[in-house]
């Protein structure tokens, strides 16, 4: 299918992570994984002579978000955010924002109840000339409006 002329193409290498509704901009990252969602499917079969099946939505499952980049000045912002929030239970929202080549927002994933699961900067070794990599893993309750509504 052809893409319309007015469509803005998202660049997979242009995104940033913003936490607590804009209070903490953790900067740009070079890699993000885990923007996945899957659903359990519940199957019901009647006990009659027919072979009918009915399918119902089950639990929604979200993956851990894994971010990676070269350690940089924004790494201090991550450390500050971790110090401010890692032991405080609360509604820590966050978002991953994807941009086009001109820097305009194309898509945003708003993460509910974000909590850090792991943060690391790769070890340093003076005898090698490698880039120090920073990784951050975030668990969350989801990015879809998939709460069950009763009534």
N, C-alpha and C positions, 0 to 999 in steps of 0.2 A: 504494500500500500504506500502510495506517495505521501510525503509530508507536505502540508500546505505552506505557502510562502510566508504566512504570518506566524508560523510555529517557531518558538525559541528553543533551540537545541541546548540541552543541559550538557555541561562539560564535566566528565567524571573526575577531573582533577581540580575542580573549583568548588570547594565547600568549606564551611566553618561550623564550629560547635559553640552554641550559646546556652548557658545554664541559668536557672532561676529567673526566667522571664526577662532576660537581658542584663541582669545584674553582673554576670560573669561571662565575658566573651573569651573562650578558651582558644580562639584563633583558628587558623587554617591547619588542616591535617593533610597528609599525603595519601592516606589509605583509611577506608572505613569498611568494616564487614559487619554483618549481622542485622541489617535492615530487612529482616525476614519475618514472615508471619505464616503460621500454619494452623489448621483447625482439626480437632478430633471430630470424626463423623460417627454419629450414633445411628445404627441401623435397627429398624424394628420390622419384624416379620409377624404377620398374623398366623394364628394356628389353624386356619381353615384350609380348604382344598386348593385355594389359589396360591400362586407363587408371588404374591405382591410384596414389595418391600417399600418401606418409607424411610427417608433419611432426615435426620435432625442435626442441627449444629451442636457440637459439644464444646469443650474448652478451647479457648484461643491460646496459642503458645507463641511467645516472642523469644528471639535469640538474644544473647548477650551482644552488645555493641562493642566492637573492638576497633580502636583508633590507633593509628601509627603515624609518626613523622620524625624528622630529624630534630633532636633537642635544639631549642632556640630560646629567644627571650620570652616567648609565650609560655614556655615550660614553667616559669615562675608563677604565671597566672593560674596554671593548673594546680600547682602546689598550694597557692593561696586559697583556691576554691576548695581543695581537699581539707585544708586546715579549718576552714570556716564551716564545712558541712558534713564531714565524714562521720561524726559522732552525734549529729543532731537529726533526730527523726522528724520528718516533716514533708511537706509537699514540695520537693525539689524537682521542678520541671526542667526540661531541657529541649533543645532542638538541634537537628542537623539540617543545615540550609545548603541547597545546591544552587549554583549560579550558572548563567550562560557566559559566553566568551566576553561579553561587554560588562559583566559584573551585575546584571539584573537577576533578581531571584526567579528561579524557575519552579522549585518545589521545596517544601519544608516538611520534615517529620517532627511533630511535637511529641516528645516522650513524656509519659506520665510517671511520676514518682521515681525519679532517677536516683540511683545510689551507686557510688563507685565500688567496684569489686576488686580491681587491681590497678596499680600504677607502677611503672618501672622505667628506668633509663638504663640502657645496656651498659655493661661494665666498661671501664676505661683502661686502655693499655697503651703506654707510651711508645712501644716498639711497632705499633701498627697505625696506619693512617686511614682508619675507618670512621664513618660518621656515627656519632652517638645517637642511637634510636630511642625515642620515647614511645611508650605504649600506655594506653588507658583503656580499661574495660569497664563498661557501665551496664548494670542490670536495670530493668525498668518494667512497668506494668503495661506498656503497649503504646502504640501510636494511632490506633483506629478507635472510632467511637463504637465500641462493641460491648458496652455494658448491657446486661439483660434488663429489659424494661418489663415490669409486671403490671398487668391491668390494662 
